[in-house]
């Protein structure tokens, strides 16, 4: 057999092996990504202990929606767990107070909590809850704690709270901005309390905020590594090992890297805020100055108009007195009235002179006068400075 034919057959066999190998890898990956029971109803795994008929009606209404939310979560994570959960609803606040007796301070202000070892969820009586959406959010939040524990019994608390907040309720941009603003007012807490809640009640809310933000940061990584993390739990449920294998750093170092990222971001934000304040201050000052000069110019124009009008009024009065004075000279009437008019004429003459000199100083123009007639009076005064 010719060598060329042998080489051709070998290369063809090799190509077949490569195709079969790649297909098997693809099939293995496809099997991992597409669990086979995702479309089944999850309601059969939800057991509810209620104490009133009204509670039973409410739970019956939300059970289907809760089932859908759980299936949707498992589809997102790509890890199916037929986890049977029991929901216990307290008939009144005193019973719930008995349930949380002796537990951490975080439970005192809670409306529900999960008991990880027994897959139990305990919630306050339904009458104390705001409404149906809040109840589903609460149950979903507590279920996620059980879901994580079933995969990783040693998962840190920040991972629990971060994932529970991230998947249980939608967070809008306004909330994220508020959380970034208020999350670090009590310092960096996740590395101080990796497995327990802070004892200081004032640190609890920032702890939740930081947990959500670090998990959100983790979810923003490429290739959706969260799926790979939960997939590894099938072979090894040690969170530290799986996390290090997927993210190429330990959970502790990831927290420190996140804080470094946050600190850099915070410094940038503070710098941007300072520049924004400076720019805003310059804009405001510019606007104030422009407004001030505009008002000042307007006031000056109004004052000029007023002075021009006063000048015109005085000029008319002066002209009328002068005519009356000339009539008295011709008729030789009462000398007392003559002297009064002469005195008044002199006074108005002095006032006109002062107004004229003032207007000349201000460099008035024709458009400053209320009428053309007044402008002509001013021009006449300019020709005849010595008023008689």
JOSUL-V18020 format. One record per run of one state. SS is the DSSP state (H for helix, E for strand, C for the rest). FROM is the first residue (numbers start at 1). TO is the last residue. If there is no record, write none. Layout:
SS:FROM:TO
SS:FROM:TO
//
This chain:
C:1:2
H:3:33
C:34:42
H:43:45
E:46:49
C:50:52
H:53:77
C:78:84
E:85:89
C:90:92
H:93:99
C:100:104
H:105:107
C:108:111
E:112:115
H:116:118
C:119:119
E:120:123
C:124:125
H:126:128
C:129:131
H:132:151
C:152:156
H:157:168
C:169:172
H:173:182
C:183:201
H:202:219
C:220:221
H:222:232
C:233:238
H:239:247
C:248:250
H:251:331
C:332:334
H:335:362
C:363:365
H:366:368
C:369:371
H:372:383
C:384:388
//
